[in-house]
Amino acid sequence: MRIFLSWVILCVSISFNAQARLNIEITEGMVAAVPIAVMKSEEEVRNAHGTSFEQLAVVIRNDLRMCGRFEPLMSAQEPGVENIVLGKVQALGNDNFMVSFQLLDVYKTNVLTQQTFQGVKQQDFRKLAHHISDVIYEKLTGIRGAFSTRVAYVMVTSTMNGKRYSLELADADGFNPITLVKSKEPIMSPSWSADGRQLAFVSFEKNRAEIYIMKVATGQRELLSRFPGINGAPAWSPDGRTLAVVLSKNGTPKIYLMDLMTKTLTQYTDGLSIDTEPAWSKDGRTLYFTSNRGGKPQIYRLDLATKKAERITYVGEYNARPMLTPDGKYLVMMHRSERGGSFNIASQELATGQVSVLTHANLDESPTLSPNGAMVLYGTQDGDRQVLGLVTLDGRGQLRLPAREGSVQEPAWSPFLS
C-alpha cells in the first residue's frame, strides 16, 4: 500500500508558515448545537483605551463553535438561547485591566459561575479568553476545556528554489504561530512530551532521518537517534522517561523503546512484518501500533511486560495511525472500509469493537486528539493544498482550518499546559 509504505519510510510528514494563521471554516452543520449568547454586559463602559469585552467575546465564540457542542450568538434575544455569558472590561491604568464575566442559565435564572481577573494586560486578552472558554466548557459539559492548549505542525511552502519546511507551534485556534525549526529538507512526526515542555521530531536536515528532542521554551535540541535506515515515529511515554521509536537498523522497521536517561535501546517487536506508529496507553503498560503482519495494515496492541501483540482492528481493510482517548475507551485511527475507496478518520470503541467513521473526504489522515478527547485534528486535502480538518469525536460537527499560505499536515495536539 503506497500510503502505508510512505509512512514507514518517512514516518509521517506535516507543514505550515511562521506568520500564517489557520482560519476556521465550518464545513458541516453542528448537530444539536446548543445556542449560547456571548456578549458584553450593559454595565460595561468603553474606556479611553477603546477596550471592550467584545475583544474577548470574539475569541470565546470561536472556541465554543470549534468544539461542536455550541452555537455561539452575539445577542441574548436570539431564539433558543439556553445560556448567556456576560462580561465586562474596566481600565485600571498603566495598561492594566479588570476583566469579569458571568455564565447564566436562562431557564433557571441563576448564575452558574462568575470570575474576576485583576491586572490583565491587553496583550493577554486572547490567552484569558481561551481560559474563560475552558471554564465555560467545563461548567456546561463536565469535561475539561482544551482551548488553552497548543498545536505543533510542520509547514511546507514552495519557493523558486524548492520547498521549505518549518516546525511550527500555534494556539489551538491557529493564532500566535511561532517557528521552531526551518529546513530545506523534510521535518516530520512532531510528538509532545506529557508535560508539554518538549517535542520529539524527525529531521532530514543532514540528508538522513534523525530523531531529535527539543525544549519548547528555549529551542535547545538533542540528537537521539541516527541509525542507518529509518529513524521515525517517536512517541513519548506518559511518565516522560521513555521514547518509543521505529528503527530499521537491523532490517525491517521495528518498534524500540529508548530510556531517555541512559539512551539504552530495547527492541519490542520482531519478525518480518513492518511495525510502526506506536501510541501509548495512559498507564504506560501497553503500546498500540500499525503492522502489516496480517497482510494489510491493521492496529495491534502490545503488552510491554510480555512483548505479546494481539490484533485490535477487524472492521475495514486498512487501519493505521492509532491514538487512544484519555479515558482509554476509544481508539482513533485512519480507516478504509472493506469496499476500498477513500481514507477517513474513524473511532473504534475498544469494549465492543464498534467503528464510527467521522470524516468523509477522499484522503483524511494523521489524526491527533485534543487532550480532553473531545476533538480530533487531522490532515486532509483542499484542492492542491494540504490543510487541517477538525471533527468532534461524537460526530456533532466538522471544521476546516486552512492556512493562509502553504500546506499543513500531520498536526500534534499538546497536552494540557497548566
C-alpha positions as CSV (number, residue, x, y, z in Angstrom):
1,M,0.0,0.0,0.0
2,R,1.6,3.3,-1.1
3,I,0.4,5.4,1.8
4,F,1.4,2.8,4.4
5,L,4.9,2.4,2.9
6,S,5.4,6.2,2.6
7,W,4.7,6.4,6.3
8,V,7.1,3.7,7.1
9,I,9.9,5.3,5.0
10,L,9.1,8.9,6.1
11,C,7.4,8.2,9.4
12,V,4.8,10.9,8.7
13,S,5.0,14.5,7.4
14,I,3.5,18.0,8.0
15,S,3.6,21.7,7.1
16,F,2.8,25.4,7.8
17,N,4.0,29.1,7.7
18,A,5.5,31.1,10.6
19,Q,3.4,34.2,10.1
20,A,0.3,32.4,8.7
21,R,-2.9,31.7,10.6
22,L,-5.4,28.8,10.5
23,N,-8.8,30.1,9.5
24,I,-11.7,28.2,10.9
25,E,-14.4,27.3,8.3
26,I,-17.5,25.3,9.1
27,T,-17.8,22.6,6.5
28,E,-20.7,20.7,8.1
29,G,-23.5,21.8,10.3
30,M,-23.3,21.3,14.0
31,V,-25.8,18.6,15.1
32,A,-27.9,19.6,18.2
33,A,-25.6,22.5,18.9
34,V,-26.8,24.5,22.0
35,P,-27.3,28.2,21.4
36,I,-25.3,30.3,23.8
37,A,-25.0,34.1,23.8
38,V,-21.6,35.7,24.5
39,M,-21.8,39.4,24.9
40,K,-20.6,42.4,26.9
41,S,-22.7,43.4,29.9
42,E,-24.8,46.5,29.8
43,E,-22.7,48.0,32.6
44,E,-19.5,48.0,30.6
45,V,-18.4,51.4,29.7
46,R,-15.9,51.8,26.8
47,N,-12.8,53.2,28.4
48,A,-10.2,55.6,26.9
49,H,-8.1,52.8,25.5
50,G,-11.1,51.6,23.4
51,T,-11.0,48.2,25.0
52,S,-14.2,46.1,25.4
53,F,-15.2,42.6,26.5
54,E,-16.2,42.2,22.8
55,Q,-12.4,41.7,22.1
56,L,-12.5,38.6,24.3
57,A,-16.0,37.5,23.2
58,V,-14.9,37.1,19.6
59,V,-12.3,34.5,20.7
60,I,-14.7,32.8,23.1
61,R,-17.4,32.4,20.4
62,N,-14.8,30.9,18.0
63,D,-13.7,28.5,20.7
64,L,-17.2,27.3,21.6
65,R,-18.1,27.0,17.9
66,M,-14.9,25.0,17.3
67,C,-15.8,22.3,19.9
68,G,-19.0,21.5,18.1
69,R,-21.3,21.5,21.1
70,F,-22.4,25.1,21.0
71,E,-23.9,27.7,18.6
72,P,-22.4,30.9,19.9
73,L,-24.5,34.1,19.3
74,M,-23.9,37.8,19.8
75,S,-27.3,38.5,21.4
76,A,-29.5,37.0,24.1
77,Q,-32.5,37.9,22.0
78,E,-31.9,35.1,19.6
79,P,-34.4,32.2,19.8
80,G,-33.4,29.1,21.8
81,V,-30.6,30.6,23.9
82,E,-30.1,28.4,27.0
83,N,-27.0,30.1,28.5
84,I,-25.6,33.7,28.4
85,V,-22.1,34.8,29.0
86,L,-21.9,38.5,30.1
87,G,-18.6,40.1,30.5
88,K,-17.0,43.5,31.1
89,V,-13.6,45.1,31.0
90,Q,-12.6,48.0,33.2
91,A,-9.4,50.1,32.8
92,L,-7.2,50.3,35.9
93,G,-4.5,52.4,34.4
94,N,-0.9,51.6,33.2
95,D,-2.3,49.1,30.6
96,N,-3.9,47.1,33.4
97,F,-7.5,46.0,33.2
98,M,-10.0,44.1,35.3
99,V,-11.9,41.5,33.4
100,S,-15.0,39.8,34.8
101,F,-17.7,37.5,33.4
102,Q,-20.8,35.6,34.5
103,L,-22.3,32.4,33.0
104,L,-26.0,32.4,33.3
105,D,-28.7,29.8,32.9
106,V,-31.6,31.4,31.1
107,Y,-34.3,28.9,32.3
108,K,-33.2,28.6,35.9
109,T,-32.4,32.3,36.0
110,N,-29.3,31.7,38.1
111,V,-25.5,32.3,37.9
112,L,-23.6,29.1,37.1
113,T,-20.2,30.6,37.6
114,Q,-18.6,34.0,37.8
115,Q,-14.9,35.1,37.9
116,T,-12.9,38.3,38.0
117,F,-9.3,38.8,36.9
118,Q,-7.3,41.7,38.1
119,G,-4.3,43.4,36.5
120,V,-4.7,41.9,33.0
121,K,-2.6,43.3,30.2
122,Q,-4.3,43.9,26.9
123,Q,-1.8,41.7,25.1
124,D,-3.0,38.8,27.3
125,F,-6.7,39.2,26.4
126,R,-6.6,36.3,23.9
127,K,-5.0,34.0,26.4
128,L,-7.5,34.9,29.1
129,A,-10.4,34.4,26.6
130,H,-9.2,30.8,26.0
131,H,-9.2,30.3,29.7
132,I,-12.7,31.7,30.0
133,S,-13.8,29.3,27.2
134,D,-12.3,26.4,29.2
135,V,-14.2,27.4,32.3
136,I,-17.5,27.7,30.3
137,Y,-17.0,24.4,28.5
138,E,-16.2,22.5,31.7
139,K,-19.2,24.0,33.6
140,L,-21.6,23.2,30.9
141,T,-20.3,19.7,29.8
142,G,-18.4,18.4,32.9
143,I,-15.3,17.9,30.6
144,R,-12.2,19.9,31.0
145,G,-11.8,22.5,28.2
146,A,-8.8,22.3,25.8
147,F,-8.8,25.8,24.3
148,S,-5.7,26.9,26.2
149,T,-3.6,24.2,24.5
150,R,-1.3,24.4,21.5
151,V,-0.7,22.6,18.3
152,A,2.6,21.6,16.7
153,Y,2.8,21.1,12.9
154,V,5.2,21.4,10.0
155,M,4.6,23.9,7.3
156,V,5.6,23.4,3.7
157,T,5.9,26.3,1.4
158,S,7.1,26.4,-2.2
159,T,9.7,28.9,-3.4
160,M,11.7,29.4,-6.6
161,N,14.5,27.3,-5.0
162,G,12.2,24.4,-4.0
163,K,10.2,23.5,-0.9
164,R,10.9,24.9,2.5
165,Y,9.9,23.1,5.7
166,S,9.3,24.6,9.2
167,L,8.3,23.1,12.5
168,E,5.7,25.4,14.0
169,L,3.7,26.0,17.1
170,A,0.4,27.8,17.4
171,D,-2.5,28.2,19.8
172,A,-5.3,25.6,19.4
173,D,-7.3,28.1,17.3
174,G,-4.3,28.7,14.9
175,F,-3.3,32.1,16.2
176,N,0.2,33.2,17.5
177,P,2.3,30.8,15.4
178,I,6.0,30.7,16.0
179,T,8.8,28.8,14.1
180,L,11.0,26.4,16.0
181,V,13.0,24.9,13.1
182,K,13.5,25.8,9.4
183,S,14.9,23.5,6.8
184,K,15.3,22.8,3.1
185,E,14.7,19.1,3.9
186,P,11.6,17.5,5.4
187,I,10.7,17.7,9.1
188,M,8.3,15.1,10.3
189,S,6.4,13.4,13.2
190,P,6.2,16.0,15.9
191,S,5.3,14.4,19.3
192,W,4.7,16.2,22.6
193,S,6.1,15.1,26.0
194,A,3.4,14.5,28.6
195,D,4.3,17.7,30.4
196,G,4.2,19.8,27.3
197,R,7.7,21.1,27.7
198,Q,9.4,19.1,24.9
199,L,8.8,18.0,21.4
200,A,10.3,15.0,19.6
201,F,10.5,15.1,15.8
202,V,12.2,13.6,12.8
203,S,14.5,15.8,10.6
204,F,16.2,15.1,7.3
205,E,18.4,18.3,7.6
206,K,21.5,16.2,7.2
207,N,20.0,14.1,4.3
208,R,19.2,11.2,6.5
209,A,16.5,10.5,9.1
210,E,17.4,11.6,12.6
211,I,15.2,11.9,15.7
212,Y,15.6,15.0,17.9
213,I,14.0,16.2,21.1
214,M,13.6,19.9,21.6
215,K,12.8,22.1,24.7
216,V,9.9,24.2,23.6
217,A,10.8,27.2,25.8
218,T,14.4,27.6,24.6
219,G,14.6,25.7,21.2
220,Q,17.5,23.7,22.5
221,R,17.6,20.3,20.9
222,E,19.3,17.0,21.4
223,L,20.0,14.3,18.8
224,L,18.7,10.9,19.9
225,S,18.8,8.6,17.0
226,R,20.6,8.5,13.7
227,F,21.0,4.8,12.9
228,P,21.2,3.6,9.2
229,G,17.8,3.4,7.6
230,I,14.6,4.6,9.2
231,N,14.6,6.6,12.4
232,G,11.0,7.7,12.9
233,A,7.6,7.8,14.6
234,P,8.7,9.0,18.1
235,A,6.1,8.7,20.9
236,W,6.6,9.8,24.5
237,S,5.7,7.5,27.4
238,P,3.2,9.0,29.9
239,D,5.9,9.4,32.5
240,G,8.3,11.1,30.1
241,R,11.1,8.7,30.8
242,T,10.9,6.6,27.6
243,L,10.5,7.3,23.9
244,A,9.0,4.7,21.6
245,V,10.7,4.8,18.1
246,V,10.7,2.9,14.9
247,L,14.1,1.8,13.6
248,S,15.2,-0.3,10.6
249,K,18.8,-0.6,11.7
250,N,18.5,-4.4,11.7
251,G,16.4,-4.7,8.5
252,T,12.6,-4.5,8.7
253,P,11.2,-1.5,10.7
254,K,10.5,-2.5,14.3
255,I,9.5,-0.8,17.5
256,Y,12.1,0.0,20.1
257,L,11.9,1.8,23.5
258,M,14.7,4.2,24.4
259,D,15.4,5.1,28.0
260,L,15.9,8.8,27.8
261,M,18.3,8.9,30.8
262,T,20.7,6.2,29.7
263,K,19.8,6.2,26.0
264,T,19.5,2.4,26.2
265,L,17.5,0.8,23.4
266,T,15.3,-2.3,23.7
267,Q,13.6,-3.9,20.8
268,Y,9.9,-4.8,21.4
269,T,8.6,-6.3,18.2
270,D,10.3,-8.8,15.8
271,G,9.6,-10.9,12.7
272,L,9.3,-10.0,9.1
273,S,6.4,-7.5,9.3
274,I,6.6,-3.8,9.2
275,D,5.7,-2.4,12.6
276,T,5.3,1.4,13.0
277,E,3.3,4.3,14.5
278,P,3.4,3.4,18.2
279,A,1.0,5.0,20.6
280,W,1.0,4.6,24.4
281,S,-1.8,3.6,26.7
282,K,-2.4,6.0,29.6
283,D,-0.9,3.7,32.2
284,G,2.3,3.2,30.1
285,R,2.0,-0.6,30.1
286,T,0.7,-1.1,26.5
287,L,1.6,0.2,23.1
288,Y,-0.8,0.3,20.1
289,F,0.9,0.2,16.7
290,T,0.3,-0.3,13.0
291,S,1.6,-3.6,11.4
292,N,1.1,-5.5,8.1
293,R,1.8,-8.8,9.8
294,G,-1.7,-10.0,8.8
295,G,-1.2,-9.0,5.2
296,K,-2.7,-5.5,5.3
297,P,-2.1,-2.6,7.7
298,Q,-4.1,-3.1,11.0
299,I,-3.7,-2.0,14.5
300,Y,-2.2,-4.2,17.2
301,R,-1.9,-4.0,21.0
302,L,1.5,-4.8,22.5
303,D,1.8,-5.8,26.2
304,L,5.2,-4.4,27.2
305,A,5.6,-6.9,30.1
306,T,5.3,-10.0,27.9
307,K,6.0,-8.5,24.4
308,K,3.0,-10.3,23.1
309,A,0.9,-8.5,20.4
310,E,-2.8,-9.0,19.6
311,R,-4.8,-7.6,16.7
312,I,-7.4,-5.0,17.7
313,T,-9.0,-3.8,14.5
314,Y,-11.1,-6.1,12.3
315,V,-13.5,-3.6,10.6
316,G,-12.1,-2.3,7.3
317,E,-9.3,-3.3,5.0
318,Y,-6.9,-0.7,6.3
319,N,-6.5,0.8,9.8
320,A,-3.5,2.8,10.9
321,R,-2.2,5.8,13.0
322,P,-3.7,4.7,16.3
323,M,-4.4,7.2,19.1
324,L,-6.2,6.5,22.4
325,T,-8.7,8.8,24.1
326,P,-7.6,9.8,27.6
327,D,-10.2,7.5,29.2
328,G,-8.9,4.6,27.2
329,K,-12.3,3.7,25.8
330,Y,-11.8,4.7,22.1
331,L,-9.2,4.2,19.5
332,V,-9.0,7.0,16.9
333,M,-7.4,6.0,13.6
334,M,-7.0,6.3,9.8
335,H,-9.6,3.9,8.3
336,R,-10.6,2.5,4.9
337,S,-13.6,0.3,4.5
338,E,-13.8,-3.2,3.1
339,R,-15.1,-1.8,-0.1
340,G,-12.0,0.3,-0.6
341,G,-12.3,3.9,-1.7
342,S,-11.4,6.9,0.5
343,F,-9.3,7.1,3.6
344,N,-11.1,8.6,6.5
345,I,-10.8,9.2,10.3
346,A,-12.7,6.7,12.4
347,S,-13.1,5.8,16.1
348,Q,-13.4,2.3,17.5
349,E,-15.0,1.5,20.9
350,L,-12.5,-0.9,22.4
351,A,-15.0,-2.7,24.5
352,T,-17.3,-3.6,21.6
353,G,-15.2,-3.2,18.5
354,Q,-17.9,-0.8,17.0
355,V,-16.4,1.5,14.4
356,S,-17.8,5.0,13.6
357,V,-16.5,6.9,10.6
358,L,-16.1,10.5,11.5
359,T,-14.9,12.2,8.2
360,H,-15.9,11.7,4.6
361,A,-13.3,13.3,2.3
362,N,-11.1,11.4,-0.2
363,L,-7.9,11.4,1.9
364,D,-8.1,12.2,5.6
365,E,-5.0,11.2,7.6
366,S,-2.8,11.8,10.7
367,P,-5.3,12.2,13.5
368,T,-4.4,13.8,16.7
369,L,-6.6,14.1,19.8
370,S,-7.3,17.1,21.9
371,P,-6.1,16.3,25.5
372,N,-9.7,16.1,26.7
373,G,-10.5,13.5,24.0
374,A,-13.4,15.6,22.6
375,M,-11.9,16.8,19.2
376,V,-9.8,15.2,16.5
377,L,-7.5,17.3,14.4
378,Y,-6.3,15.7,11.1
379,G,-4.7,16.3,7.7
380,T,-6.9,16.5,4.6
381,Q,-6.8,17.7,1.1
382,D,-8.3,21.0,-0.1
383,G,-7.7,21.3,-3.9
384,D,-4.0,21.2,-4.4
385,R,-3.2,22.0,-0.8
386,Q,-3.0,20.0,2.4
387,V,-4.9,21.6,5.2
388,L,-6.1,20.6,8.7
389,G,-9.6,19.4,9.5
390,L,-11.3,19.2,12.8
391,V,-14.1,16.8,13.8
392,T,-15.7,16.2,17.2
393,L,-15.4,12.7,18.5
394,D,-19.1,12.4,18.8
395,G,-19.6,13.5,15.2
396,R,-21.5,16.7,16.1
397,G,-19.7,18.8,13.6
398,Q,-16.8,19.3,11.3
399,L,-14.5,22.3,10.6
400,R,-11.6,23.0,8.2
401,L,-8.6,25.0,9.3
402,P,-6.7,26.1,6.1
403,A,-3.5,28.1,6.3
404,R,-3.3,31.5,4.5
405,E,-0.4,30.1,2.5
406,G,1.4,26.8,2.1
407,S,0.3,23.4,3.1
408,V,-0.4,22.0,6.6
409,Q,-0.5,18.3,7.5
410,E,0.1,16.0,10.4
411,P,-0.7,18.1,13.5
412,A,0.2,17.1,17.0
413,W,-2.1,18.5,19.8
414,S,-0.4,19.4,23.0
415,P,-1.3,18.0,26.4
416,F,-2.9,20.4,29.0
417,L,-0.4,23.1,29.7
418,S,-1.5,24.2,33.1
